[in-house]
Amino acid sequence: MPIYLYPFIFFGIIILLSSFFIVKQQTAAIVERFGKFHSIRQSGLHLKIPLVDRIAGKLSLKIQQLDVIIETKTLDDVFVKLKVSVQYKVIKDKVYDAFYKLDYPHDQITSYVFDVVRAEVPKMKLDDVFVKKDDIAIAVKSELNDAMMTYGYDIIKTLVTDIDPDAQVKEAMNRINASEREKIAAQFEGDAQRILIVERAKAEAESKRLQGQGIADQRREIARGLEESVEVLNKVGINSQEASALIVVTQHYDTLQSIGQETNSNLILLPNSPQAGSQMLNDMVASFTASNQIGEAMKKNSKKEK
């Protein structure tokens, strides 16, 4: 083969190889012939006429996401930034419209998102923006679907993924939230304290009742014991006055003995002389005698008046 044919052969091989092209999965290729739309090729191996046909462009048929950040004002005059995520894809049957009717789909989608959000958010207070973010997303999706369907794009989903008020507003909201929680905590603590006081008072009242009942039972038993002691002493020839004196003196010395057994006792018994028992008894007898005399005198006077 002559050497001068090598360039022609090489050039022919290049032209032949350039006639074949591959379109990846979930991709559409637009083929133009002499600058005019010719066909849309889907995934696979394809053939085009060299120097006549050319691949004008390729469009992905996968779901894509565009994040749009908008700053706007709420009804209560709070500036807030919203992040709206738009998930969209090219409709397989409308690749021609998507490629030829719209040059910059991202800019078009962003414009519609701005328009809808700035129309909806100023109608709401800041708290309502957080609560009704799904309503905002639905409004954006509805508006985008109507507009972008004409251009061959399908809006799959719109999400309000972030709501970011001004830093001072967030700090104020946090303070309000903290104050509310502190108020609730104080109410719970007050209720717990009140219950504790009531229960403590109930326990103290029950303790006092039982203590009083115990003292009454103790005094009843002491009186019964004294009565039995007097009866025993009367049987051996000791009269009631002598028996009472003996009992008082015995109890006086028993008390002194119990005080002496306690090293840390701070109880002082007054009077504490050896004659204290008999003296107390004499005072008691004198008091009883005086009261009896006064009572008899009052009875006599009442009879005379009648």
Backbone torsions as a table, in degrees:
resi	resn	phi	psi	omega
1	MET	NA	130.1	-179.1
2	PRO	-62.3	148.0	-176.9
3	ILE	-67.3	-31.1	-175.4
4	TYR	-67.9	-12.8	178.8
5	LEU	-84.1	-14.9	-176.1
6	TYR	-59.0	-44.5	179.1
7	PRO	-61.3	-38.6	179.4
8	PHE	-66.4	-39.7	179.0
9	ILE	-65.1	-44.9	-179.8
10	PHE	-61.0	-43.2	179.3
11	PHE	-65.1	-37.7	178.6
12	GLY	-65.9	-39.7	178.5
13	ILE	-63.9	-41.0	180.0
14	ILE	-62.6	-43.7	179.6
15	ILE	-63.8	-39.2	179.8
16	LEU	-65.2	-44.4	-179.7
17	LEU	-66.3	-34.2	179.9
18	SER	-73.6	-8.3	178.3
19	SER	-76.5	-19.7	-178.0
20	PHE	-103.5	142.6	174.3
21	PHE	-149.2	157.1	-176.2
22	ILE	-116.6	134.8	174.8
23	VAL	-109.8	126.4	-177.3
24	LYS	-73.0	164.6	178.5
25	GLN	-61.4	145.5	-179.2
26	GLN	56.9	37.8	177.6
27	THR	-138.7	146.1	176.2
28	ALA	-123.6	132.2	179.6
29	ALA	-107.5	136.9	178.9
30	ILE	-102.3	120.0	-178.4
31	VAL	-104.3	129.4	176.6
32	GLU	-114.6	146.3	177.3
33	ARG	-119.8	115.3	-176.2
34	PHE	56.4	39.4	176.6
35	GLY	81.5	0.8	179.6
36	LYS	-111.6	144.3	-179.7
37	PHE	-57.0	133.6	-179.3
38	HIS	-117.5	-52.6	-175.4
39	SER	-162.2	166.9	174.7
40	ILE	-116.3	126.0	-178.5
41	ARG	-108.7	132.9	178.1
42	GLN	-92.2	-171.8	-173.9
43	SER	-62.2	143.4	178.8
44	GLY	132.4	-171.7	178.6
45	LEU	-94.1	131.6	-175.5
46	HIS	-133.0	162.6	-179.0
47	LEU	-122.7	137.2	175.4
48	LYS	-133.6	159.7	-179.0
49	ILE	-80.6	120.4	-179.0
50	PRO	-61.0	143.0	176.7
51	LEU	66.5	-2.5	179.4
52	VAL	-114.5	-51.8	178.7
53	ASP	-96.4	148.8	174.3
54	ARG	-144.9	153.7	177.3
55	ILE	-85.0	109.4	-176.9
56	ALA	-73.6	-28.4	-179.6
57	GLY	172.4	169.7	178.8
58	LYS	-130.0	142.9	177.5
59	LEU	-121.3	135.9	176.1
60	SER	-79.5	134.9	177.5
61	LEU	-95.9	5.9	179.4
62	LYS	-77.6	160.6	175.2
63	ILE	-72.7	128.2	-179.4
64	GLN	-116.4	160.8	-179.0
65	GLN	-127.6	136.4	176.7
66	LEU	-124.0	123.5	178.4
67	ASP	-97.9	124.3	-178.2
68	VAL	-118.8	127.5	178.5
69	ILE	-107.6	122.6	-177.4
70	ILE	-122.4	136.1	172.9
71	GLU	-108.6	127.0	-178.6
72	THR	-147.8	177.9	-176.3
73	LYS	-114.7	142.1	179.5
74	THR	-90.3	178.2	-178.3
75	LEU	-64.6	-31.0	178.7
76	ASP	-94.9	27.6	171.3
77	ASP	61.2	42.1	175.5
78	VAL	-113.8	126.2	177.4
79	PHE	-81.3	135.1	-174.9
80	VAL	-142.1	145.6	176.4
81	LYS	-105.6	130.6	178.0
82	LEU	-116.1	140.3	174.6
83	LYS	-109.9	115.8	-178.6
84	VAL	-110.5	121.8	178.3
85	SER	-100.8	121.8	-178.5
86	VAL	-109.6	121.7	177.0
87	GLN	-103.8	123.6	-173.8
88	TYR	-144.0	168.1	175.2
89	LYS	-154.5	161.2	176.5
90	VAL	-80.7	131.0	177.4
91	ILE	-71.8	129.9	-173.2
92	LYS	-59.7	-35.2	-178.4
93	ASP	-84.8	-3.5	-177.9
94	LYS	-125.3	36.3	178.8
95	VAL	-63.1	-37.9	179.6
96	TYR	-58.0	-47.3	179.9
97	ASP	-64.6	-41.5	-178.1
98	ALA	-65.1	-32.5	-176.0
99	PHE	-86.1	-38.6	-171.4
100	TYR	-100.3	-24.6	-175.9
101	LYS	-90.1	-18.4	-174.6
102	LEU	-138.0	121.4	-179.4
103	ASP	-82.2	-44.3	-174.8
104	TYR	-125.9	85.2	-177.4
105	PRO	-62.6	-33.1	-179.3
106	HIS	-62.3	-43.4	179.7
107	ASP	-65.5	-37.9	-180.0
108	GLN	-65.4	-46.3	179.5
109	ILE	-62.9	-42.9	179.7
110	THR	-60.0	-40.8	-180.0
111	SER	-63.0	-44.0	179.5
112	TYR	-66.7	-38.9	178.7
113	VAL	-62.2	-45.4	178.0
114	PHE	-58.4	-44.4	-176.4
115	ASP	-63.3	-45.6	-177.1
116	VAL	-70.1	-46.9	-177.1
117	VAL	-63.0	-42.6	-178.7
118	ARG	-74.5	-9.6	173.4
119	ALA	-92.8	-29.4	-175.3
120	GLU	-91.2	-46.9	-173.5
121	VAL	-63.0	-40.8	178.9
122	PRO	-61.7	-11.1	176.2
123	LYS	-85.7	-8.7	-173.2
124	MET	-116.7	150.4	168.7
125	LYS	-78.7	165.0	-174.2
126	LEU	-58.5	-44.0	179.9
127	ASP	-62.6	-35.9	179.6
128	ASP	-69.8	-28.6	178.2
129	VAL	-62.2	-41.5	178.4
130	PHE	-67.2	-40.3	-175.9
131	VAL	-73.7	-38.5	-172.4
132	LYS	-106.1	29.8	179.8
133	LYS	-64.1	-29.4	176.7
134	ASP	-66.9	-34.9	177.3
135	ASP	-64.5	-38.2	177.3
136	ILE	-63.7	-44.5	-179.5
137	ALA	-62.5	-40.2	179.5
138	ILE	-65.1	-40.9	179.3
139	ALA	-63.5	-40.2	178.5
140	VAL	-64.6	-45.0	-179.0
141	LYS	-62.6	-41.8	-179.9
142	SER	-62.6	-44.3	-178.8
143	GLU	-66.8	-42.2	-178.4
144	LEU	-67.5	-40.1	-179.4
145	ASN	-59.7	-45.5	-178.9
146	ASP	-63.6	-36.7	-175.5
147	ALA	-83.4	-43.1	-171.8
148	MET	-84.5	-17.1	177.9
149	MET	-61.2	-33.1	179.1
150	THR	-63.6	-31.2	-177.5
151	TYR	-94.6	8.1	175.8
152	GLY	87.4	17.6	179.8
153	TYR	-114.3	138.8	178.3
154	ASP	-109.9	124.2	178.9
155	ILE	-86.7	112.0	-176.1
156	ILE	-79.0	-48.2	-174.8
157	LYS	-158.1	145.2	171.0
158	THR	-125.8	135.6	-176.6
159	LEU	-132.8	134.5	170.0
160	VAL	-89.6	99.1	-171.0
161	THR	-91.1	-13.6	-179.0
162	ASP	-155.6	138.1	174.7
163	ILE	-128.3	115.7	-171.5
164	ASP	-126.5	96.8	177.0
165	PRO	-72.9	175.7	176.1
166	ASP	-60.8	150.4	-174.9
167	ALA	-58.6	-40.9	180.0
168	GLN	-65.9	-36.8	178.2
169	VAL	-66.2	-42.8	178.4
170	LYS	-62.2	-40.9	178.8
171	GLU	-63.4	-41.3	177.7
172	ALA	-64.5	-41.1	178.2
173	MET	-63.0	-40.5	178.3
174	ASN	-64.7	-38.4	178.6
175	ARG	-66.1	-40.8	177.9
176	ILE	-61.8	-45.2	179.5
177	ASN	-61.9	-43.3	179.4
178	ALA	-64.0	-40.5	179.0
179	SER	-63.6	-41.9	178.4
180	GLU	-61.8	-42.7	180.0
181	ARG	-67.3	-39.1	177.6
182	GLU	-65.0	-37.8	177.7
183	LYS	-62.8	-45.4	178.6
184	ILE	-63.4	-41.9	179.2
185	ALA	-62.5	-40.6	179.0
186	ALA	-64.6	-39.3	178.1
187	GLN	-63.0	-43.0	178.7
188	PHE	-64.8	-41.8	179.0
189	GLU	-64.1	-40.9	177.4
190	GLY	-62.5	-42.9	177.6
191	ASP	-61.7	-43.1	179.4
192	ALA	-64.0	-41.3	179.4
193	GLN	-64.9	-41.2	179.6
194	ARG	-64.1	-43.2	177.9
195	ILE	-62.1	-40.3	-180.0
196	LEU	-63.9	-41.9	179.9
197	ILE	-65.2	-43.5	-180.0
198	VAL	-62.7	-45.8	-179.7
199	GLU	-65.4	-37.8	178.6
200	ARG	-65.4	-40.4	178.1
201	ALA	-64.9	-40.4	177.6
202	LYS	-62.0	-43.8	179.9
203	ALA	-64.4	-40.4	179.8
204	GLU	-66.1	-41.0	178.5
205	ALA	-63.0	-42.0	178.3
206	GLU	-64.7	-38.1	178.5
207	SER	-63.8	-42.7	179.2
208	LYS	-64.5	-41.1	179.6
209	ARG	-61.3	-46.3	179.7
210	LEU	-66.8	-35.7	179.3
211	GLN	-65.5	-44.8	177.9
212	GLY	-62.7	-40.3	178.1
213	GLN	-63.6	-38.5	178.5
214	GLY	-65.8	-41.6	179.4
215	ILE	-64.9	-41.8	178.6
216	ALA	-61.5	-44.2	177.9
217	ASP	-62.6	-39.1	-179.9
218	GLN	-63.4	-45.7	-179.3
219	ARG	-66.6	-35.2	177.9
220	ARG	-63.0	-43.6	179.4
221	GLU	-67.8	-36.4	178.2
222	ILE	-64.6	-44.1	179.3
223	ALA	-61.8	-41.7	178.6
224	ARG	-64.0	-39.5	178.4
225	GLY	-66.2	-40.8	177.8
226	LEU	-62.9	-40.6	179.1
227	GLU	-61.5	-45.0	179.1
228	GLU	-64.5	-38.0	-179.9
229	SER	-64.8	-42.0	179.2
230	VAL	-63.6	-40.8	178.8
231	GLU	-62.6	-40.8	179.5
232	VAL	-64.8	-43.9	-179.1
233	LEU	-67.2	-33.9	177.0
234	ASN	-64.7	-33.0	-179.4
235	LYS	-66.9	-26.6	-179.1
236	VAL	-98.4	15.4	173.2
237	GLY	93.0	12.0	178.4
238	ILE	-101.0	125.1	-178.0
239	ASN	-72.8	175.7	-173.7
240	SER	-65.6	-39.1	-178.8
241	GLN	-66.4	-42.9	178.9
242	GLU	-67.3	-37.3	179.0
243	ALA	-65.1	-41.1	178.4
244	SER	-63.6	-41.7	178.3
245	ALA	-62.2	-43.0	-179.6
246	LEU	-63.8	-40.9	-179.7
247	ILE	-66.1	-44.5	-179.8
248	VAL	-61.4	-44.9	179.9
249	VAL	-63.7	-41.6	180.0
250	THR	-62.1	-44.9	178.8
251	GLN	-65.6	-34.6	179.3
252	HIS	-62.0	-46.0	-178.9
253	TYR	-74.3	-31.2	174.1
254	ASP	-62.7	-39.4	177.8
255	THR	-63.9	-45.3	178.4
256	LEU	-60.6	-38.9	179.9
257	GLN	-66.2	-40.8	179.4
258	SER	-67.8	-33.7	176.9
259	ILE	-67.2	-40.6	-179.6
260	GLY	-66.6	-24.7	-179.9
261	GLN	-76.5	-21.7	-179.5
262	GLU	-94.5	112.7	-177.3
263	THR	-72.6	-29.3	-177.3
264	ASN	-101.6	17.7	-176.9
265	SER	-74.5	137.9	175.9
266	ASN	-113.4	21.1	179.8
267	LEU	-86.2	133.8	177.8
268	ILE	-119.2	125.7	-179.4
269	LEU	-97.6	118.3	-179.4
270	LEU	-117.8	134.3	-13.5
271	PRO	-74.0	159.0	-176.0
272	ASN	-126.1	24.5	175.9
273	SER	-82.5	164.7	179.7
274	PRO	-61.9	-27.7	-179.6
275	GLN	-88.1	6.4	-173.5
276	ALA	-62.6	-39.8	-177.1
277	GLY	-63.3	-51.0	-179.2
278	SER	-65.3	-36.9	178.9
279	GLN	-62.4	-44.1	177.4
280	MET	-61.6	-39.2	179.6
281	LEU	-65.9	-44.0	178.8
282	ASN	-60.6	-43.2	178.9
283	ASP	-62.0	-41.7	179.0
284	MET	-63.5	-44.0	-179.0
285	VAL	-64.8	-42.2	179.5
286	ALA	-63.3	-40.3	179.5
287	SER	-64.9	-45.4	179.0
288	PHE	-61.7	-42.1	-178.3
289	THR	-63.7	-43.5	180.0
290	ALA	-63.6	-40.8	-179.7
291	SER	-67.5	-35.4	178.2
292	ASN	-67.2	-42.2	179.0
293	GLN	-62.6	-43.6	178.4
294	ILE	-61.5	-41.7	-179.9
295	GLY	-63.8	-42.1	179.3
296	GLU	-65.4	-39.1	179.5
297	ALA	-63.8	-40.0	179.6
298	MET	-65.5	-36.9	178.5
299	LYS	-65.2	-42.9	-179.7
300	LYS	-63.2	-42.4	179.6
301	ASN	-63.9	-40.1	178.9
302	SER	-65.4	-34.6	178.4
303	LYS	-69.6	-40.6	179.0
304	LYS	-62.8	-39.5	-179.8
305	GLU	-64.2	-35.2	177.9
306	LYS	-67.7	NA	NA
